[in-house]
Amino acid sequence: MGLTAYLGDDAARIDAAEYEAELRSKDPRLLQSDERLVLAYRGQGGKGRDHRLFTSERYIFRDKRGMTGERVRYTSVPYSSVVGFSVETAGTVDTDGELAIYAQGKGKVSVDFVKDVDVVAIHSFLSSAVLRKRGGQAGGGGDVRCRRPTPCR
């Protein structure tokens, strides 16, 4: 992790299954009983206290606030409210990948990722999740809740 990733609060991938178990024990009301964490990222190059979470139902930004981090702001964007999104891969000069989600009633939600994060894979996941919530057809078939590298419960 570079200094720019830390200072820029670029998110790095963390294990979704492990973080889901932690969330369910520490904050059992955050996820619905049938909701699964599919992709999880931690800010500041993986060393921060903020999280970007892609579940089977929505995108959640978990923002710890203040000096102690006792206050937490949750921003939830259901996939059914997403009207568009875009990704930008990392380059030589601009070394972070970027995601922008446009949602009804929320506007634009932006996330920066460290260079190692495959933002095209996130685009593919979102394409599937958003199209399924809107009743469209997405390629690949299967249930969006089981599209992570480790088996779903």
Residue, then its C-alpha position, 0 to 999 in steps of 0.5 A: m500500500g502506498l502513501t497516496a492510497y492511505l491519504g486518498d482513502d483508496a479502498a482495498r479488498i478484504d475477505a467478504a465472508e470473514y467481514e460478514a461474520e464480524l458484522r453479524s456478531k458486532d452489528p447484527r441489525l445491519l444486514q437482513s437475515d437473507e442478505r449476504l456480503v459479496l464484496a468487501y473493501r476497507g479504506q486507506g489501502g486496507k488499513g482504515r476504519d471505513h468500509r465499502l460493502f456490496t451485498s446481495e441486495r445493496y451497496i453500503f458505505r460504513d463511515k466511522r466518524g469523529m476522533t474515536g470512531e464511535r459514531v458511524r454513518y451508514t449510506s445504503v443504496p439498494y440495487s433497485s434504485v441504481v440508474g447507472f454506474s461507471v468504473e475507471t481503471a487505474g493508470t500510470v499517473d492516476t493510480d487508483g481505480e474509481l467507481a461511480i454509482y448514480a441512484q434515485g434519491k441519492g445522486k452520485v456515490s463515488v469510491d476510489f480503489v487501490k490499483d490492485v482492485d479489479v474494478v471491471a469485476i465490480h462492474s460485472f457484479l453490479s451489472s448482474a445485480v442491478l439488472r436482476k433487481r430491475g427485472g432485466q436479463a444479465g449474462g452468466g445466469g445464477d443467483v447474484r447472492c452466490r457470486r463470490p470466490t468462496p461458497c455462499r452459505 
